Amino acid sequence: MIPDDRLPASAFATVRPAYGSGSLADLMPSVCAVLGVPGAVDVLGLAAPLDGVDRVAVLLVDGLGAYQLPVAAPHAPVLADLAAGSRTLTAGFPSTTPVSLVTVGTGALPGAHGVLGFTVRQPDGSILNHIHWDDIPDPRSWQPVPTTFERAVAAGVPVTVVSRPEYAGTGLSVSANRGATFAGAANPGELAAEMLAALSAGPGIVYGYHPDLDKAGHEDGVDADSWRSAAADVNTLLDRLVHGLPARSALLVVADHGQLNVPLTGRFDMAAIPELSAGVATVAGEPRVRYLYPAPGAQADVIAAWQGVLGPAASVLTREEAIAEGWFGPVPADHLGRIGEIVVICRDRAVILAGHVEPSIIGKLIAYHGALTAAEMTIPLLIARS
């Protein structure tokens, strides 16, 4: 059963990343500016709502897109109260977790930091999964941009990152969070406790990550029973944080992306549709944004075949066309190969599966994200003060 995620028609409009005015890349630089880090710019205008604050907690709730707020509200009254009168930001592109987490941590656009998808092709032709990434390739060279946390610490502003213990030292964590002190938290209760302890220790930045809502959406769908339970857990977490804030502190709540449920009729599997596999040497990305690497001389034929099969369900672009659209921001030469020679961006409720090369679990998910719809790209910015 596919739950009803109750998305309105407006949720399927295309949303451009608001780089430089209201995107995830602008979040931490704005927080740093409020706390006096030299060179940081308050693009988001946080100085007024955070006036008098000397310590800021940022909680990122994975999968809590702006369009999920009204669906969660009956199960999360604290979240609903915070959402009243809130503003929104955009994710970067692709609107997927590794891209967003590194965009938050660095304050840089995806093209610059180079974490450009859930999976990408490496120079040797192998596929790197940014979620299952240890120390090969070296995250400090793969993602060369200094983090905002490194800059803050160098300026004398302490930074603590609170996340699941198993994420400590992973390639993604090093890429996104290097420079910060890491504190492990295995569940929402520990997450709240560790964040509040760091806030109480003195001025600085505390950044917490909560993954459970996204996981429930992927596995069972937005507004499934498990998703509602996960939303209630978010509410409990927020209740503890909001009512435990020490003096001169504030809590910002954001997400990395939203989600949408995809029916069986919206699934195109390369393993079952020969036209989608013909001429494709390597496939990367994820179901909502596919990166294709065609065999030599096959690019035009692959584009034509994919356009013919997918029709209005997706945009099929060359790498050059996708970069020219500005979705990634400027892309240096060293990062170009991480984007497919062909970029396929799904519209509406469609996904493209690669059942011949990817784990079968990916095709069994209910909710997906990564593309450019408002449902995926638009995220909340909620603020609470002590």
DRENLUM-457770 format. One line per 3 residues: for each residue x negated, y, z of C-alpha. Coordinates in steps of 0.25 Angstrom, whole numbers, plus 5000, padded with zeros to 4 digits. Layout:
X:Y:Z; ...
This chain:
5000:5000:5000; 4995:5014:4996; 5000:5024:5007
5006:5038:5002; 4995:5048:5005; 5005:5059:5002
4997:5067:4993; 5004:5079:4986; 5001:5082:4972
4992:5093:4975; 4982:5082:4981; 4979:5078:4967
4974:5091:4962; 4960:5093:4959; 4952:5100:4969
4938:5106:4966; 4928:5106:4977; 4927:5119:4984
4912:5120:4985; 4907:5133:4991; 4921:5137:4996
4928:5126:5003; 4922:5112:5002; 4915:5102:5011
4902:5108:5007; 4905:5121:5013; 4909:5115:5027
4896:5113:5034; 4889:5125:5029; 4901:5133:5034
4900:5126:5048; 4885:5129:5048; 4887:5144:5045
4897:5145:5056; 4886:5139:5066; 4876:5149:5060
4867:5139:5051; 4859:5149:5043; 4862:5148:5028
4876:5141:5030; 4888:5148:5024; 4902:5148:5029
4909:5145:5016; 4922:5140:5023; 4923:5152:5032
4922:5144:5045; 4916:5156:5053; 4930:5162:5057
4937:5149:5061; 4924:5144:5068; 4921:5158:5075
4914:5156:5088; 4911:5141:5085; 4897:5136:5088
4900:5121:5085; 4908:5114:5074; 4912:5100:5072
4916:5095:5058; 4924:5083:5057; 4925:5076:5044
4937:5066:5043; 4934:5058:5031; 4946:5057:5021
4954:5068:5028; 4958:5076:5016; 4967:5088:5017
4978:5081:5010; 4977:5070:5021; 4980:5080:5032
4995:5080:5031; 4995:5064:5030; 4987:5063:5042
4995:5074:5050; 5005:5065:5056; 4994:5056:5062
4985:5067:5066; 4991:5080:5072; 4978:5086:5077
4973:5085:5062; 4987:5091:5058; 4985:5103:5067
4971:5105:5062; 4975:5105:5048; 4986:5116:5050
4980:5128:5042; 4967:5121:5039; 4959:5123:5026
4954:5114:5016; 4940:5111:5009; 4937:5102:4998
4928:5090:4997; 4916:5090:4987; 4917:5080:4975
4918:5068:4975; 4927:5069:4987; 4921:5057:4994
4915:5055:5008; 4900:5055:5005; 4901:5067:4996
4909:5075:5006; 4900:5071:5018; 4888:5075:5012
4894:5088:5007; 4898:5091:5021; 4885:5088:5027
4877:5096:5017; 4886:5107:5013; 4882:5104:4999
4890:5100:4986; 4890:5086:4982; 4881:5088:4969
4870:5094:4978; 4870:5084:4989; 4872:5072:4979
4881:5063:4987; 4891:5063:4975; 4900:5052:4977
4904:5039:4986; 4894:5031:4977; 4884:5037:4967
4874:5031:4957; 4859:5032:4962; 4848:5035:4952
4845:5020:4951; 4859:5017:4947; 4863:5011:4960
4876:5016:4968; 4875:5023:4981; 4887:5023:4990
4885:5035:4999; 4893:5029:5010; 4885:5016:5011
4871:5023:5010; 4860:5021:5019; 4846:5027:5016
4845:5023:5001; 4844:5033:4994; 4838:5042:5005
4850:5051:5008; 4840:5063:5010; 4836:5063:4996
4849:5058:4990; 4856:5069:4997; 4846:5080:4997
4854:5092:5003; 4851:5096:5017; 4864:5095:5026
4871:5106:5033; 4868:5099:5046; 4853:5099:5043
4854:5114:5041; 4862:5116:5053; 4853:5109:5062
4841:5116:5056; 4848:5129:5060; 4850:5124:5075
4864:5120:5073; 4866:5105:5078; 4874:5095:5070
4880:5082:5074; 4886:5072:5065; 4896:5062:5071
4900:5050:5062; 4901:5035:5062; 4888:5029:5068
4886:5020:5055; 4885:5033:5047; 4872:5037:5054
4860:5038:5045; 4867:5034:5032; 4864:5040:5019
4877:5048:5019; 4875:5053:5033; 4861:5057:5030
4865:5064:5018; 4877:5071:5024; 4873:5073:5039
4858:5074:5040; 4853:5084:5050; 4864:5081:5060
4864:5073:5073; 4872:5060:5071; 4882:5055:5081
4889:5042:5079; 4904:5040:5081; 4911:5027:5078
4925:5032:5080; 4934:5044:5081; 4932:5045:5096
4917:5045:5095; 4918:5055:5084; 4925:5065:5092
4917:5063:5104; 4904:5064:5097; 4908:5077:5089
4913:5083:5102; 4901:5080:5110; 4892:5086:5099
4901:5099:5099; 4900:5100:5114; 4885:5099:5113
4883:5113:5107; 4884:5121:5095; 4883:5114:5081
4890:5106:5071; 4896:5092:5073; 4901:5084:5061
4910:5072:5062; 4914:5062:5052; 4927:5053:5053
4929:5042:5042; 4941:5035:5046; 4953:5042:5039
4946:5041:5026; 4943:5026:5028; 4958:5023:5031
4962:5031:5019; 4953:5023:5010; 4957:5010:5015
4972:5011:5018; 4976:5025:5011; 4979:5039:5016
4991:5038:5026; 4990:5023:5028; 4992:5018:5042
4977:5017:5044; 4975:5031:5038; 4985:5037:5048
4978:5030:5060; 4965:5036:5055; 4972:5050:5054
4976:5048:5068; 4962:5045:5072; 4957:5058:5065
4968:5065:5074; 4962:5059:5087; 4948:5063:5083
4953:5077:5080; 4960:5078:5093; 4948:5075:5101
4939:5084:5093; 4949:5096:5092; 4952:5095:5107
4937:5092:5111; 4930:5104:5104; 4921:5111:5113
4920:5126:5114; 4915:5134:5102; 4918:5122:5093
4926:5119:5080; 4930:5107:5073; 4931:5106:5058
4938:5094:5051; 4936:5091:5037; 4936:5079:5027
4928:5074:5016; 4939:5071:5006; 4954:5067:5006
4960:5054:5000; 4971:5049:4992; 4977:5035:4991
4976:5028:4977; 4987:5018:4972; 4983:5006:4965
4988:5012:4952; 4977:5023:4953; 4965:5013:4953
4956:5011:4941; 4946:5000:4943; 4934:4999:4934
4934:4984:4937; 4947:4982:4931; 4947:4993:4919
4936:4989:4909; 4937:5003:4903; 4932:5009:4916
4920:5000:4917; 4915:5000:4902; 4903:5008:4900
4901:5011:4915; 4887:5007:4921; 4889:5012:4935
4901:5018:4943; 4900:5026:4956; 4908:5036:4964
4921:5031:4970; 4935:5028:4965; 4940:5043:4964
4927:5048:4958; 4919:5038:4949; 4905:5040:4944
4902:5033:4931; 4889:5030:4925; 4891:5025:4911
4882:5016:4903; 4873:5023:4893; 4881:5029:4882
4895:5026:4888; 4899:5039:4895; 4909:5044:4884
4915:5030:4883; 4916:5029:4899; 4923:5042:4900
4933:5039:4889; 4936:5026:4895; 4938:5031:4909
4946:5043:4904; 4955:5033:4896; 4957:5024:4908
4959:5034:4919; 4966:5046:4911; 4972:5056:4921
4967:5048:4933; 4953:5053:4933; 4944:5063:4927
4932:5057:4919; 4920:5067:4918; 4905:5066:4915
4896:5070:4926; 4893:5083:4919; 4907:5087:4919
4910:5083:4933; 4898:5091:4938; 4902:5103:4929
4916:5103:4936; 4908:5106:4949; 4914:5094:4958
4900:5091:4963; 4894:5105:4964; 4880:5106:4957
4874:5093:4955; 4858:5093:4955; 4851:5083:4945
4847:5073:4955; 4862:5071:4959; 4868:5070:4945
4867:5055:4943; 4875:5053:4956; 4887:5058:4948
4892:5048:4938; 4890:5051:4923; 4905:5050:4923
4913:5056:4934; 4928:5050:4936; 4936:5058:4945
4950:5052:4949; 4963:5060:4949; 4976:5058:4957
4976:5044:4963; 4966:5036:4955; 4953:5029:4958
4943:5022:4950; 4938:5009:4956; 4925:5002:4952
4929:4988:4957; 4918:4982:4949; 4907:4988:4957
4913:4994:4970; 4918:4987:4982; 4932:4982:4981
4936:4989:4993; 4935:5002:4986; 4947:4998:4977
4955:4994:4989; 4955:5008:4995; 4968:5016:4996
4963:5031:4997; 4952:5037:4989; 4945:5050:4987
4933:5057:4979; 4940:5064:4968; 4945:5079:4966
4960:5079:4971; 4964:5088:4982; 4967:5076:4990
4953:5071:4990; 4946:5085:4989; 4953:5093:4999
4949:5092:5014; 4954:5099:5027; 4945:5109:5035
4951:5109:5049; 4946:5117:5060; 4948:5116:5075
4941:5125:5086; 4939:5123:5101
